[in-house]
């Protein structure tokens, strides 16, 4: 039985917000960006030059959700910033149900904790949570599967797939021996949506553990979320 899950899904609108103080410094901004030649390129067309930073490691990532303060407006949509924090995102291609292998379609438990759409090309950015045994270095594969058989022009269906390769909380494994892990992934929706389509419904389902009181049961069930975007 499928259950509806509440996922924070934002429409493709500018994420940058300002607060606390007026110009010349604007505090408390955030955005989704790709890193290109040590410059942050926003999904919404902005360009951010990092003038101050807490950690230079951000340059090693290709895509991030960034928190920053605007130090100076250079021109329309171009700014000098102080980079306060970043969350790296892995970019992965969407797989088609008709072509995905059985290993790629595995439905080990994974929870979509938060998701939002961003940019004119529309990325679906999601925060996933899964369990693994403490201290495990086993690779967990996470994929977004497009159900090309069930989908129509106005309503697209996806499955969030997880292959834990056996490294999972299950019967016979103590919950005390497991830990929760967060993964941040961006999927380019332009692979399956044509610009100018208009209003589109998107339904994503995933398999997660049932609850047993205040704890997780080793049994699972399917949850789903539906949202509407315009493209």
N, C-alpha and C positions, 0 to 999 in steps of 0.2 A: 504494500500500500504506500502510495506517495503522500508525503505531507508537505504543506507549504512552509518554506523557510523565509525568515526575514533577512534580507541582504541589503546593505546600504548601496544603492545603485544611483549614481548621479548622472544627469544628462550631460551632453557635450557642451558645457559652458565653462567659461574661464574659472579656474580654481583659485586664482590669486585673490587674496583678501588682505585688506590693510586695517590696522587698528593702532591704538595707543597714542600715536603722535602724528602731527601733520608733516608735510615736507619740511626740510629736505630729506629726512630719513623716514622711510615707511617701514614699520615693524610688522612682523607676523604674517609674512606672505608664504604661499606654497604653490607648487605647480608640478606637473609631470613633464619630464624633459629627457631628451636624448643628449648624450655627450658627444660633441664633434669638435676635435682639435682643441680640447680644454675649454670649450664654450658650451653653455647649456642652451639647447634649442627647445623651446616650449612646444608642446602638442598644439597650442593655440596660436603659434606664430611669434611669440616673444623670443628675444635673444638676451641672455644674461651673461655678463662678464664677471667672473669671480675675482674680486679685489681683496677680500679678506676671507679666511677659512679657518675652521677649527682642526681640520684633518685633510691633508692633501691626497688621501687614498681615493677620494671620489673620482679622480681622473682615470682610475683603472676600470671603472664601470661604463657600460655602454648606455644604460638607461636607469633613471632614478626618479623617485618622488622626492622633491627637495623642499626644505624649509629655509627661508632666507629673509633678509632685510634689504630693501632698496636704498642704496646710498646716493645714487645719482641717476636721473633720467637723461640719457644721451640724446635720444630721438624717440619718435613714436614706436613703441614696442621694443625698445632697446635700452638696457639698464646696466649699471654697475651695481653689484650686490655684495653683501656679506653672507656667505653660506654657513648656516647654523647646523643643519643636519640633513642627512639623506638616507633613503631606503633603496637599495639596489633592486631592480626588477630584471628578471630573465625574460628575454623575448623568445617565444616559441611559436612555430607555425601551427595552425589549426589542422587537425587530421580529419579526413572524411571517413565516415562509418563504413562506406562500401570498400575502402582501400586499406583501412587500419588492420593491423594484425591482431590476433587474439591477445597477445601480450600487451599491446598498446591500449586495448579496450578493457583491461582488467578493472574490476570494480572493488578494489580494496578500499576500506573506509578513508574518506577525505572530506573535510568540512570547508565550505566556502564561507569564510568569516566576513569578508568585506569585498565588494566589487564596485567598480565605476568605469564608465566610458569616458574617453577623452580624445580631443583632437578632431580635425576635419577628416582625417583618414580613419578615425575611430579605432582606438585600441580598447580592448576590454582588459582592464587591469584588476587582478584579483589577488587577495591574500588567502591562501589555503592553509589549513592546519591538518596535520596527520600525526599518528603516534608511531614510535619506534622503540626498540629496546635501548635502555640507557647505555651510552658509550658506543653505540653502533655507528659504523662508518659505511654501512650499506647504502647504495644509491637507490633513491625512490624516484620512479618515473611518474610525472604528472602531465596529463595531456587533456586538451579540450577537443572533444570529438563532435564534429558536425554531422547530424543525422540527415544526410542528403536524400534519404528515401521518405522520411516523415515530413520534412520541411517544405514550405511553399514560399512564394515570393513575399507574402506579408507576414509570415510567421515562421521563424527559424527555431529549430530544436537542437540542443547540444547536451552532451553528457560529459561531466567532469570525471576523467578516468585516473586511476591510481594503481600502479603496480609496485607493491612494497617488496616484492621478491622474497616473501616469507617473513620479512622483518616487521612484525605487526603484533598488536595486542589482540589476543585470541584466547579461546578456551585452553587452559593448561599453562597460560603465561600470566604471572602475577602483574596486576596494575602497578604495583610498587617498583617493578623492574622496567617500567616503560616511562617515556617522557613525550611531551608534545613538541612539535617542531612547526615553525611557520615558514612558508615559501611564498615569495612574491613573483608573480608572472604576468607578462603583458602578451596578449594575443591580438594580432592585427586582423580586425574584423573585415577589412577591405578584401580579404581572400574570398569571402562568401557573400558580401553585400555590395551591390552596385550603387554608386553615388547618384542621387536623384530618385531613388526608389520611393522616398517619402516615409510615411509612418510604418514602422516594423515592430512586431512583437517578437521578443526573444525569450525563450524558455530554456533554462539550464537545470539539469537535475544531477544529483550526486548521492553517493551512498555514505552514511555515517552511522555511528553506533546508536542504539537505543539507550535511553537513560534508565537507570534502576535507582530511583530515589535521587540522591545527590551525586551518584557516581555513574560511570558508563557501564552498560552491559556489553558482553562480547557479541550479542546479537546485533544485527544491522537492519536498517530500513532505508528507503529512498525518499529524499527530500527534493523539492523543486521550487524554483523561483521564476516568475514571469515579469518582465518589464517592457516598456515601450520606448523606442527611440525614433528620432527622425533623421533620415540620411539622404 
